[in-house]
Amino acid sequence: MTNMTQATVTCAACGDRQTFLGSKWEVTVAAEVWGKKHSRAAHEGETVAVRVARPETRQGPAAPARRV
């Protein structure tokens, strides 16, 4: 796979994190799903902020962190 993106998703409330690797679409979807599943499992359904950091892609420089 040539256009791989890596992203690390971090819960702002507890600091739990997960790293994803795949296409931009796969990483975006996985980050959104992880944030929803994590808030239900670890924070009893409470909405929590999740930060997504994409430190590297094979096409160009790192993208800035954003909220999901």
CNS distance restraints for C-alpha pairs under 8 A (distance, minus, plus):
assign (resid   2 and name CA) (resid  58 and name CA) 7.34 0.50 0.50
assign (resid   3 and name CA) (resid  22 and name CA) 7.98 0.50 0.50
assign (resid   3 and name CA) (resid  23 and name CA) 6.16 0.50 0.50
assign (resid   3 and name CA) (resid  24 and name CA) 7.77 0.50 0.50
assign (resid   3 and name CA) (resid  57 and name CA) 7.29 0.50 0.50
assign (resid   3 and name CA) (resid  58 and name CA) 6.01 0.50 0.50
assign (resid   3 and name CA) (resid  59 and name CA) 6.59 0.50 0.50
assign (resid   4 and name CA) (resid  21 and name CA) 6.71 0.50 0.50
assign (resid   4 and name CA) (resid  22 and name CA) 5.02 0.50 0.50
assign (resid   4 and name CA) (resid  23 and name CA) 4.94 0.50 0.50
assign (resid   4 and name CA) (resid  24 and name CA) 6.94 0.50 0.50
assign (resid   4 and name CA) (resid  57 and name CA) 6.07 0.50 0.50
assign (resid   4 and name CA) (resid  58 and name CA) 6.07 0.50 0.50
assign (resid   5 and name CA) (resid  21 and name CA) 5.69 0.50 0.50
assign (resid   5 and name CA) (resid  22 and name CA) 5.42 0.50 0.50
assign (resid   5 and name CA) (resid  23 and name CA) 5.59 0.50 0.50
assign (resid   5 and name CA) (resid  24 and name CA) 5.58 0.50 0.50
assign (resid   5 and name CA) (resid  27 and name CA) 6.97 0.50 0.50
assign (resid   5 and name CA) (resid  54 and name CA) 7.33 0.50 0.50
assign (resid   5 and name CA) (resid  56 and name CA) 6.55 0.50 0.50
assign (resid   5 and name CA) (resid  57 and name CA) 4.64 0.50 0.50
assign (resid   5 and name CA) (resid  58 and name CA) 6.91 0.50 0.50
assign (resid   6 and name CA) (resid  19 and name CA) 7.11 0.50 0.50
assign (resid   6 and name CA) (resid  20 and name CA) 5.63 0.50 0.50
assign (resid   6 and name CA) (resid  21 and name CA) 4.44 0.50 0.50
assign (resid   6 and name CA) (resid  22 and name CA) 6.64 0.50 0.50
assign (resid   6 and name CA) (resid  27 and name CA) 7.19 0.50 0.50
assign (resid   6 and name CA) (resid  54 and name CA) 5.76 0.50 0.50
assign (resid   6 and name CA) (resid  55 and name CA) 6.70 0.50 0.50
assign (resid   6 and name CA) (resid  56 and name CA) 5.96 0.50 0.50
assign (resid   6 and name CA) (resid  57 and name CA) 6.36 0.50 0.50
assign (resid   7 and name CA) (resid  19 and name CA) 5.64 0.50 0.50
assign (resid   7 and name CA) (resid  20 and name CA) 5.30 0.50 0.50
assign (resid   7 and name CA) (resid  21 and name CA) 6.60 0.50 0.50
assign (resid   7 and name CA) (resid  27 and name CA) 6.73 0.50 0.50
assign (resid   7 and name CA) (resid  52 and name CA) 6.45 0.50 0.50
assign (resid   7 and name CA) (resid  53 and name CA) 5.44 0.50 0.50
assign (resid   7 and name CA) (resid  54 and name CA) 4.15 0.50 0.50
assign (resid   7 and name CA) (resid  55 and name CA) 6.47 0.50 0.50
assign (resid   7 and name CA) (resid  56 and name CA) 7.69 0.50 0.50
assign (resid   8 and name CA) (resid  17 and name CA) 6.74 0.50 0.50
assign (resid   8 and name CA) (resid  18 and name CA) 5.62 0.50 0.50
assign (resid   8 and name CA) (resid  19 and name CA) 4.19 0.50 0.50
assign (resid   8 and name CA) (resid  20 and name CA) 6.30 0.50 0.50
assign (resid   8 and name CA) (resid  52 and name CA) 5.72 0.50 0.50
assign (resid   8 and name CA) (resid  53 and name CA) 5.19 0.50 0.50
assign (resid   8 and name CA) (resid  54 and name CA) 6.31 0.50 0.50
assign (resid   8 and name CA) (resid  55 and name CA) 7.79 0.50 0.50
assign (resid   9 and name CA) (resid  17 and name CA) 5.41 0.50 0.50
assign (resid   9 and name CA) (resid  18 and name CA) 5.29 0.50 0.50
assign (resid   9 and name CA) (resid  19 and name CA) 6.22 0.50 0.50
assign (resid   9 and name CA) (resid  31 and name CA) 6.34 0.50 0.50
assign (resid   9 and name CA) (resid  35 and name CA) 7.90 0.50 0.50
assign (resid   9 and name CA) (resid  50 and name CA) 6.64 0.50 0.50
assign (resid   9 and name CA) (resid  51 and name CA) 5.61 0.50 0.50
assign (resid   9 and name CA) (resid  52 and name CA) 4.46 0.50 0.50
assign (resid   9 and name CA) (resid  53 and name CA) 6.37 0.50 0.50
assign (resid  10 and name CA) (resid  15 and name CA) 5.83 0.50 0.50
assign (resid  10 and name CA) (resid  16 and name CA) 5.71 0.50 0.50
assign (resid  10 and name CA) (resid  17 and name CA) 4.29 0.50 0.50
assign (resid  10 and name CA) (resid  18 and name CA) 6.69 0.50 0.50
assign (resid  10 and name CA) (resid  50 and name CA) 5.61 0.50 0.50
assign (resid  10 and name CA) (resid  51 and name CA) 5.18 0.50 0.50
assign (resid  10 and name CA) (resid  52 and name CA) 6.48 0.50 0.50
assign (resid  11 and name CA) (resid  15 and name CA) 4.96 0.50 0.50
assign (resid  11 and name CA) (resid  16 and name CA) 5.39 0.50 0.50
assign (resid  11 and name CA) (resid  17 and name CA) 6.34 0.50 0.50
assign (resid  11 and name CA) (resid  35 and name CA) 7.56 0.50 0.50
assign (resid  11 and name CA) (resid  48 and name CA) 7.16 0.50 0.50
assign (resid  11 and name CA) (resid  49 and name CA) 6.27 0.50 0.50
assign (resid  11 and name CA) (resid  50 and name CA) 4.62 0.50 0.50
assign (resid  11 and name CA) (resid  51 and name CA) 6.45 0.50 0.50
assign (resid  12 and name CA) (resid  48 and name CA) 6.94 0.50 0.50
assign (resid  12 and name CA) (resid  49 and name CA) 5.40 0.50 0.50
assign (resid  12 and name CA) (resid  50 and name CA) 5.61 0.50 0.50
assign (resid  12 and name CA) (resid  51 and name CA) 6.77 0.50 0.50
assign (resid  13 and name CA) (resid  48 and name CA) 6.46 0.50 0.50
assign (resid  13 and name CA) (resid  49 and name CA) 7.05 0.50 0.50
assign (resid  20 and name CA) (resid  27 and name CA) 5.89 0.50 0.50
assign (resid  20 and name CA) (resid  30 and name CA) 7.27 0.50 0.50
assign (resid  20 and name CA) (resid  31 and name CA) 7.58 0.50 0.50
assign (resid  21 and name CA) (resid  27 and name CA) 6.32 0.50 0.50
assign (resid  22 and name CA) (resid  26 and name CA) 5.76 0.50 0.50
assign (resid  22 and name CA) (resid  27 and name CA) 5.79 0.50 0.50
assign (resid  23 and name CA) (resid  27 and name CA) 6.15 0.50 0.50
assign (resid  24 and name CA) (resid  28 and name CA) 6.08 0.50 0.50
assign (resid  25 and name CA) (resid  29 and name CA) 6.19 0.50 0.50
assign (resid  26 and name CA) (resid  30 and name CA) 6.00 0.50 0.50
assign (resid  27 and name CA) (resid  31 and name CA) 6.00 0.50 0.50
assign (resid  28 and name CA) (resid  32 and name CA) 6.36 0.50 0.50
assign (resid  29 and name CA) (resid  33 and name CA) 6.18 0.50 0.50
assign (resid  30 and name CA) (resid  34 and name CA) 5.94 0.50 0.50
assign (resid  31 and name CA) (resid  35 and name CA) 6.20 0.50 0.50
assign (resid  31 and name CA) (resid  52 and name CA) 7.35 0.50 0.50
assign (resid  31 and name CA) (resid  68 and name CA) 7.69 0.50 0.50
assign (resid  32 and name CA) (resid  36 and name CA) 6.47 0.50 0.50
assign (resid  32 and name CA) (resid  68 and name CA) 6.31 0.50 0.50
assign (resid  33 and name CA) (resid  37 and name CA) 6.10 0.50 0.50
assign (resid  34 and name CA) (resid  38 and name CA) 5.79 0.50 0.50
assign (resid  35 and name CA) (resid  39 and name CA) 6.16 0.50 0.50
assign (resid  35 and name CA) (resid  50 and name CA) 6.25 0.50 0.50
assign (resid  35 and name CA) (resid  68 and name CA) 7.68 0.50 0.50
assign (resid  36 and name CA) (resid  40 and name CA) 6.42 0.50 0.50
assign (resid  37 and name CA) (resid  41 and name CA) 6.10 0.50 0.50
assign (resid  38 and name CA) (resid  42 and name CA) 5.59 0.50 0.50
assign (resid  38 and name CA) (resid  43 and name CA) 7.29 0.50 0.50
assign (resid  39 and name CA) (resid  43 and name CA) 4.95 0.50 0.50
assign (resid  39 and name CA) (resid  44 and name CA) 6.63 0.50 0.50
assign (resid  39 and name CA) (resid  45 and name CA) 5.39 0.50 0.50
assign (resid  39 and name CA) (resid  46 and name CA) 6.07 0.50 0.50
assign (resid  39 and name CA) (resid  47 and name CA) 6.19 0.50 0.50
assign (resid  39 and name CA) (resid  48 and name CA) 6.29 0.50 0.50
assign (resid  40 and name CA) (resid  44 and name CA) 5.06 0.50 0.50
assign (resid  40 and name CA) (resid  45 and name CA) 3.95 0.50 0.50
assign (resid  40 and name CA) (resid  46 and name CA) 6.88 0.50 0.50
assign (resid  41 and name CA) (resid  45 and name CA) 7.07 0.50 0.50
assign (resid  43 and name CA) (resid  47 and name CA) 7.86 0.50 0.50
assign (resid  43 and name CA) (resid  48 and name CA) 7.87 0.50 0.50
assign (resid  49 and name CA) (resid  67 and name CA) 6.90 0.50 0.50
assign (resid  49 and name CA) (resid  68 and name CA) 7.54 0.50 0.50
assign (resid  50 and name CA) (resid  67 and name CA) 5.81 0.50 0.50
assign (resid  50 and name CA) (resid  68 and name CA) 6.00 0.50 0.50
assign (resid  51 and name CA) (resid  65 and name CA) 6.45 0.50 0.50
assign (resid  51 and name CA) (resid  66 and name CA) 5.82 0.50 0.50
assign (resid  51 and name CA) (resid  67 and name CA) 4.96 0.50 0.50
assign (resid  51 and name CA) (resid  68 and name CA) 6.67 0.50 0.50
assign (resid  52 and name CA) (resid  65 and name CA) 5.27 0.50 0.50
assign (resid  52 and name CA) (resid  66 and name CA) 5.55 0.50 0.50
assign (resid  52 and name CA) (resid  67 and name CA) 6.30 0.50 0.50
assign (resid  52 and name CA) (resid  68 and name CA) 7.02 0.50 0.50
assign (resid  53 and name CA) (resid  63 and name CA) 7.40 0.50 0.50
assign (resid  53 and name CA) (resid  64 and name CA) 6.59 0.50 0.50
assign (resid  53 and name CA) (resid  65 and name CA) 4.42 0.50 0.50
assign (resid  53 and name CA) (resid  66 and name CA) 7.02 0.50 0.50
assign (resid  54 and name CA) (resid  62 and name CA) 5.99 0.50 0.50
assign (resid  54 and name CA) (resid  63 and name CA) 5.60 0.50 0.50
assign (resid  54 and name CA) (resid  64 and name CA) 6.91 0.50 0.50
assign (resid  54 and name CA) (resid  65 and name CA) 6.66 0.50 0.50
assign (resid  55 and name CA) (resid  62 and name CA) 4.96 0.50 0.50
assign (resid  55 and name CA) (resid  63 and name CA) 6.81 0.50 0.50
assign (resid  56 and name CA) (resid  60 and name CA) 7.58 0.50 0.50
assign (resid  56 and name CA) (resid  61 and name CA) 6.40 0.50 0.50
assign (resid  56 and name CA) (resid  62 and name CA) 4.86 0.50 0.50
assign (resid  56 and name CA) (resid  63 and name CA) 7.54 0.50 0.50
assign (resid  57 and name CA) (resid  61 and name CA) 6.72 0.50 0.50
assign (resid  57 and name CA) (resid  62 and name CA) 6.56 0.50 0.50
